[in-house]
Amino acid sequence: MRYIELKALLKDFTVFSIEDIKKIDKNFHRRRLNEWQDKGYIKKIIKGYYIFSDLELSENILFEIANRIYNPSYISLEMALSYYHLIPESVYSITSVSTRKTYKFKTLIAEFRYQTIKPALFFGYNIVNYGNKNFKIADVEKVLLDYFYLNPNIKGKNDFASLRINNEMFLSQINEEKLYTFLEKYAQKTLKKRIVDFLRFIKNA
């Protein structure tokens, strides 16, 4: 298969794998990928996953790539807090949660970090469409729960203040009924107390 043929066949793919190519050409040899990398036609993200070199990167595209290269996963934690304009800082790693082991990829286009949650806690995400593509990102309520669940040291007023959460933005987006419904699925009394304390803090900030 020639490169121009591959690009035409995978024109709707943001990121593609060797398996994607072999669905089109079962006799495809991976050495062609090395040749195309050397010529600057494609870039390897991680082992087995590639993008076309002329792909224009954006936040949406990076989120979609994050979902794809470590599946199942969805965007959460610091990056999602930034996405919802809840924290003032820029976030440089694309942070996600996954039912797979905690892992980090440093790639040519971004750093992708994943933290482990139990399969029973893999819920509460939204599918955001952009163009004819999409990515999965935690709902605001789930971002908060994921963050507190994975950071058990956050439990007092000083810790809450250090997060620098925009209280007006937070209160305008949060659905408390939904938050508490999600919280029940964690079945953790200590987490519930921390969340209740945080809500009290943010409302009085």
VEXPAPA-770223 format. One record per residue (C-alpha): residue number from 1; z, y, x negated. Coordinates in Angstrom, 1 decimal, m for minus. Layout:
VEXPAPA-770223
<lumtor = NUM&pz = Z&py = Y&px = X> $
...
END
This chain:
VEXPAPA-770223
<lumtor = 1&pz = 0.0&py = 0.0&px = 0.0> $
<lumtor = 2&pz = m0.9&py = 3.5&px = m1.2> $
<lumtor = 3&pz = 1.6&py = 6.3&px = m1.2> $
<lumtor = 4&pz = m0.4&py = 8.4&px = 1.3> $
<lumtor = 5&pz = m0.5&py = 5.4&px = 3.7> $
<lumtor = 6&pz = 3.3&py = 5.0&px = 3.4> $
<lumtor = 7&pz = 4.0&py = 8.7&px = 4.0> $
<lumtor = 8&pz = 1.8&py = 8.7&px = 7.1> $
<lumtor = 9&pz = 3.5&py = 5.6&px = 8.6> $
<lumtor = 10&pz = 7.0&py = 6.9&px = 7.9> $
<lumtor = 11&pz = 6.3&py = 10.5&px = 8.8> $
<lumtor = 12&pz = 9.1&py = 10.5&px = 11.4> $
<lumtor = 13&pz = 11.7&py = 9.1&px = 9.1> $
<lumtor = 14&pz = 14.2&py = 11.5&px = 7.5> $
<lumtor = 15&pz = 15.4&py = 8.8&px = 5.2> $
<lumtor = 16&pz = 13.9&py = 5.3&px = 4.8> $
<lumtor = 17&pz = 14.9&py = 2.0&px = 3.3> $
<lumtor = 18&pz = 13.1&py = m0.9&px = 1.6> $
<lumtor = 19&pz = 13.7&py = m2.8&px = 4.9> $
<lumtor = 20&pz = 11.8&py = m0.1&px = 6.8> $
<lumtor = 21&pz = 8.9&py = m0.4&px = 4.5> $
<lumtor = 22&pz = 8.8&py = m4.2&px = 4.6> $
<lumtor = 23&pz = 8.6&py = m4.0&px = 8.4> $
<lumtor = 24&pz = 5.3&py = m2.4&px = 7.8> $
<lumtor = 25&pz = 4.2&py = m4.4&px = 4.8> $
<lumtor = 26&pz = 6.1&py = m7.6&px = 4.2> $
<lumtor = 27&pz = 4.4&py = m8.0&px = 0.8> $
<lumtor = 28&pz = 5.5&py = m4.6&px = m0.5> $
<lumtor = 29&pz = 7.0&py = m4.7&px = m4.0> $
<lumtor = 30&pz = 9.8&py = m2.4&px = m4.9> $
<lumtor = 31&pz = 8.3&py = m1.5&px = m8.3> $
<lumtor = 32&pz = 6.0&py = 0.8&px = m6.3> $
<lumtor = 33&pz = 9.0&py = 2.9&px = m5.4> $
<lumtor = 34&pz = 9.9&py = 3.3&px = m9.1> $
<lumtor = 35&pz = 6.3&py = 4.4&px = m9.8> $
<lumtor = 36&pz = 6.5&py = 7.0&px = m6.9> $
<lumtor = 37&pz = 9.9&py = 8.2&px = m8.1> $
<lumtor = 38&pz = 8.4&py = 8.7&px = m11.6> $
<lumtor = 39&pz = 5.5&py = 10.7&px = m10.1> $
<lumtor = 40&pz = 8.0&py = 12.8&px = m8.1> $
<lumtor = 41&pz = 6.7&py = 11.7&px = m4.7> $
<lumtor = 42&pz = 10.1&py = 10.3&px = m3.5> $
<lumtor = 43&pz = 13.8&py = 10.6&px = m4.4> $
<lumtor = 44&pz = 16.3&py = 7.8&px = m4.3> $
<lumtor = 45&pz = 19.5&py = 8.8&px = m2.4> $
<lumtor = 46&pz = 21.4&py = 5.6&px = m3.1> $
<lumtor = 47&pz = 20.3&py = 2.1&px = m3.8> $
<lumtor = 48&pz = 17.8&py = 1.0&px = m1.2> $
<lumtor = 49&pz = 17.4&py = 4.5&px = 0.5> $
<lumtor = 50&pz = 14.9&py = 7.2&px = m0.2> $
<lumtor = 51&pz = 13.5&py = 10.5&px = 1.0> $
<lumtor = 52&pz = 10.2&py = 12.2&px = 0.5> $
<lumtor = 53&pz = 10.5&py = 14.8&px = m2.2> $
<lumtor = 54&pz = 9.0&py = 17.6&px = 0.0> $
<lumtor = 55&pz = 11.7&py = 17.1&px = 2.7> $
<lumtor = 56&pz = 13.3&py = 20.4&px = 3.4> $
<lumtor = 57&pz = 17.0&py = 19.9&px = 3.4> $
<lumtor = 58&pz = 19.3&py = 21.4&px = 6.1> $
<lumtor = 59&pz = 22.8&py = 20.7&px = 7.4> $
<lumtor = 60&pz = 21.3&py = 18.6&px = 10.3> $
<lumtor = 61&pz = 19.2&py = 16.5&px = 7.9> $
<lumtor = 62&pz = 22.1&py = 15.9&px = 5.5> $
<lumtor = 63&pz = 24.3&py = 14.8&px = 8.5> $
<lumtor = 64&pz = 21.6&py = 12.4&px = 9.6> $
<lumtor = 65&pz = 21.3&py = 11.0&px = 6.1> $
<lumtor = 66&pz = 25.0&py = 10.6&px = 5.9> $
<lumtor = 67&pz = 25.0&py = 8.5&px = 9.1> $
<lumtor = 68&pz = 22.1&py = 6.3&px = 7.9> $
<lumtor = 69&pz = 23.1&py = 5.4&px = 4.4> $
<lumtor = 70&pz = 26.6&py = 4.2&px = 5.3> $
<lumtor = 71&pz = 26.5&py = 2.7&px = 8.8> $
<lumtor = 72&pz = 28.5&py = 2.8&px = 11.0> $
<lumtor = 73&pz = 29.8&py = 6.2&px = 10.4> $
<lumtor = 74&pz = 30.0&py = 9.7&px = 11.9> $
<lumtor = 75&pz = 30.6&py = 13.2&px = 10.5> $
<lumtor = 76&pz = 34.3&py = 14.2&px = 10.7> $
<lumtor = 77&pz = 37.2&py = 15.6&px = 8.7> $
<lumtor = 78&pz = 36.6&py = 18.8&px = 6.6> $
<lumtor = 79&pz = 32.8&py = 19.0&px = 7.2> $
<lumtor = 80&pz = 33.3&py = 18.7&px = 11.0> $
<lumtor = 81&pz = 36.1&py = 21.3&px = 10.9> $
<lumtor = 82&pz = 33.6&py = 23.6&px = 9.2> $
<lumtor = 83&pz = 30.8&py = 22.7&px = 11.6> $
<lumtor = 84&pz = 33.0&py = 23.8&px = 14.5> $
<lumtor = 85&pz = 34.0&py = 27.0&px = 12.6> $
<lumtor = 86&pz = 37.6&py = 26.0&px = 12.6> $
<lumtor = 87&pz = 38.2&py = 26.6&px = 8.9> $
<lumtor = 88&pz = 37.0&py = 29.6&px = 6.8> $
<lumtor = 89&pz = 36.2&py = 27.6&px = 3.6> $
<lumtor = 90&pz = 32.8&py = 26.3&px = 2.7> $
<lumtor = 91&pz = 32.8&py = 22.5&px = 2.4> $
<lumtor = 92&pz = 30.6&py = 20.9&px = m0.3> $
<lumtor = 93&pz = 31.0&py = 17.2&px = 0.5> $
<lumtor = 94&pz = 29.5&py = 15.7&px = 3.6> $
<lumtor = 95&pz = 32.7&py = 14.0&px = 5.0> $
<lumtor = 96&pz = 32.5&py = 11.1&px = 7.4> $
<lumtor = 97&pz = 34.7&py = 8.3&px = 8.8> $
<lumtor = 98&pz = 33.5&py = 4.7&px = 8.8> $
<lumtor = 99&pz = 34.8&py = 1.2&px = 9.6> $
<lumtor = 100&pz = 33.6&py = 0.2&px = 6.2> $
<lumtor = 101&pz = 35.7&py = 0.7&px = 3.0> $
<lumtor = 102&pz = 36.4&py = 4.2&px = 1.7> $
<lumtor = 103&pz = 33.6&py = 5.2&px = m0.6> $
<lumtor = 104&pz = 31.9&py = 8.2&px = m2.2> $
<lumtor = 105&pz = 28.3&py = 8.7&px = m3.3> $
<lumtor = 106&pz = 27.3&py = 11.5&px = m5.7> $
<lumtor = 107&pz = 23.5&py = 11.9&px = m5.1> $
<lumtor = 108&pz = 20.7&py = 14.3&px = m6.1> $
<lumtor = 109&pz = 21.0&py = 16.1&px = m2.8> $
<lumtor = 110&pz = 24.7&py = 16.1&px = m1.9> $
<lumtor = 111&pz = 28.0&py = 14.3&px = m2.3> $
<lumtor = 112&pz = 28.8&py = 12.0&px = 0.7> $
<lumtor = 113&pz = 32.4&py = 10.9&px = 1.3> $
<lumtor = 114&pz = 33.5&py = 8.3&px = 3.7> $
<lumtor = 115&pz = 37.1&py = 7.4&px = 4.7> $
<lumtor = 116&pz = 38.1&py = 4.2&px = 6.5> $
<lumtor = 117&pz = 39.3&py = 4.0&px = 10.1> $
<lumtor = 118&pz = 40.1&py = 0.9&px = 12.1> $
<lumtor = 119&pz = 37.2&py = m0.4&px = 14.3> $
<lumtor = 120&pz = 39.3&py = 0.3&px = 17.4> $
<lumtor = 121&pz = 39.4&py = 4.0&px = 16.4> $
<lumtor = 122&pz = 35.6&py = 4.3&px = 16.0> $
<lumtor = 123&pz = 35.0&py = 6.5&px = 19.1> $
<lumtor = 124&pz = 35.0&py = 10.1&px = 20.2> $
<lumtor = 125&pz = 31.8&py = 11.2&px = 18.6> $
<lumtor = 126&pz = 28.9&py = 13.1&px = 20.0> $
<lumtor = 127&pz = 25.2&py = 12.5&px = 19.3> $
<lumtor = 128&pz = 23.6&py = 15.8&px = 18.5> $
<lumtor = 129&pz = 19.8&py = 16.0&px = 18.9> $
<lumtor = 130&pz = 17.7&py = 18.3&px = 16.8> $
<lumtor = 131&pz = 13.9&py = 18.1&px = 17.2> $
<lumtor = 132&pz = 13.2&py = 14.4&px = 17.7> $
<lumtor = 133&pz = 16.1&py = 13.3&px = 15.5> $
<lumtor = 134&pz = 19.8&py = 13.1&px = 15.8> $
<lumtor = 135&pz = 23.2&py = 12.6&px = 14.1> $
<lumtor = 136&pz = 26.7&py = 11.5&px = 15.1> $
<lumtor = 137&pz = 29.6&py = 13.9&px = 14.7> $
<lumtor = 138&pz = 33.2&py = 13.7&px = 15.9> $
<lumtor = 139&pz = 34.2&py = 15.7&px = 19.0> $
<lumtor = 140&pz = 36.6&py = 18.6&px = 18.2> $
<lumtor = 141&pz = 39.5&py = 16.5&px = 19.6> $
<lumtor = 142&pz = 38.6&py = 13.5&px = 17.4> $
<lumtor = 143&pz = 38.1&py = 15.6&px = 14.3> $
<lumtor = 144&pz = 41.7&py = 16.8&px = 14.6> $
<lumtor = 145&pz = 43.0&py = 13.2&px = 15.2> $
<lumtor = 146&pz = 40.9&py = 11.7&px = 12.4> $
<lumtor = 147&pz = 42.2&py = 14.4&px = 10.0> $
<lumtor = 148&pz = 45.9&py = 14.0&px = 10.9> $
<lumtor = 149&pz = 45.6&py = 10.2&px = 11.0> $
<lumtor = 150&pz = 44.1&py = 10.1&px = 7.5> $
<lumtor = 151&pz = 46.5&py = 12.8&px = 6.1> $
<lumtor = 152&pz = 50.0&py = 11.7&px = 7.2> $
<lumtor = 153&pz = 51.6&py = 14.2&px = 4.8> $
<lumtor = 154&pz = 50.6&py = 17.0&px = 7.2> $
<lumtor = 155&pz = 53.7&py = 17.3&px = 9.4> $
<lumtor = 156&pz = 55.4&py = 20.7&px = 9.2> $
<lumtor = 157&pz = 54.7&py = 24.4&px = 9.8> $
<lumtor = 158&pz = 53.9&py = 25.1&px = 6.2> $
<lumtor = 159&pz = 51.4&py = 22.2&px = 6.2> $
<lumtor = 160&pz = 49.9&py = 23.4&px = 9.5> $
<lumtor = 161&pz = 49.5&py = 27.0&px = 8.1> $
<lumtor = 162&pz = 47.9&py = 25.7&px = 4.9> $
<lumtor = 163&pz = 45.0&py = 24.2&px = 7.0> $
<lumtor = 164&pz = 44.0&py = 27.8&px = 7.9> $
<lumtor = 165&pz = 42.7&py = 26.7&px = 11.3> $
<lumtor = 166&pz = 41.2&py = 29.6&px = 13.3> $
<lumtor = 167&pz = 43.6&py = 29.4&px = 16.3> $
<lumtor = 168&pz = 41.3&py = 31.4&px = 18.7> $
<lumtor = 169&pz = 38.3&py = 29.2&px = 17.9> $
<lumtor = 170&pz = 40.4&py = 26.1&px = 18.1> $
<lumtor = 171&pz = 41.9&py = 26.9&px = 21.5> $
<lumtor = 172&pz = 38.5&py = 27.9&px = 22.9> $
<lumtor = 173&pz = 37.0&py = 24.5&px = 22.1> $
<lumtor = 174&pz = 39.8&py = 22.0&px = 22.5> $
<lumtor = 175&pz = 40.3&py = 20.0&px = 25.7> $
<lumtor = 176&pz = 44.0&py = 19.0&px = 25.7> $
<lumtor = 177&pz = 43.6&py = 16.3&px = 28.3> $
<lumtor = 178&pz = 40.8&py = 14.7&px = 26.3> $
<lumtor = 179&pz = 42.9&py = 15.1&px = 23.1> $
<lumtor = 180&pz = 45.8&py = 13.2&px = 24.6> $
<lumtor = 181&pz = 43.6&py = 10.6&px = 26.1> $
<lumtor = 182&pz = 42.2&py = 9.9&px = 22.6> $
<lumtor = 183&pz = 45.7&py = 10.1&px = 21.1> $
<lumtor = 184&pz = 47.0&py = 7.3&px = 23.3> $
<lumtor = 185&pz = 44.5&py = 4.9&px = 21.6> $
<lumtor = 186&pz = 46.1&py = 5.4&px = 18.3> $
<lumtor = 187&pz = 49.5&py = 4.1&px = 19.6> $
<lumtor = 188&pz = 51.4&py = 5.9&px = 16.9> $
<lumtor = 189&pz = 54.6&py = 7.8&px = 17.9> $
<lumtor = 190&pz = 54.7&py = 9.7&px = 14.6> $
<lumtor = 191&pz = 51.1&py = 10.9&px = 14.9> $
<lumtor = 192&pz = 51.7&py = 12.0&px = 18.5> $
<lumtor = 193&pz = 54.7&py = 14.1&px = 17.4> $
<lumtor = 194&pz = 52.7&py = 15.7&px = 14.6> $
<lumtor = 195&pz = 49.9&py = 16.6&px = 17.0> $
<lumtor = 196&pz = 52.3&py = 18.0&px = 19.6> $
<lumtor = 197&pz = 54.0&py = 20.0&px = 16.9> $
<lumtor = 198&pz = 50.7&py = 21.3&px = 15.6> $
<lumtor = 199&pz = 49.5&py = 22.4&px = 19.1> $
<lumtor = 200&pz = 52.8&py = 24.3&px = 19.6> $
<lumtor = 201&pz = 52.3&py = 25.9&px = 16.2> $
<lumtor = 202&pz = 48.6&py = 26.9&px = 16.8> $
<lumtor = 203&pz = 49.4&py = 28.4&px = 20.2> $
<lumtor = 204&pz = 52.1&py = 30.6&px = 18.7> $
<lumtor = 205&pz = 50.2&py = 31.5&px = 15.6> $
END
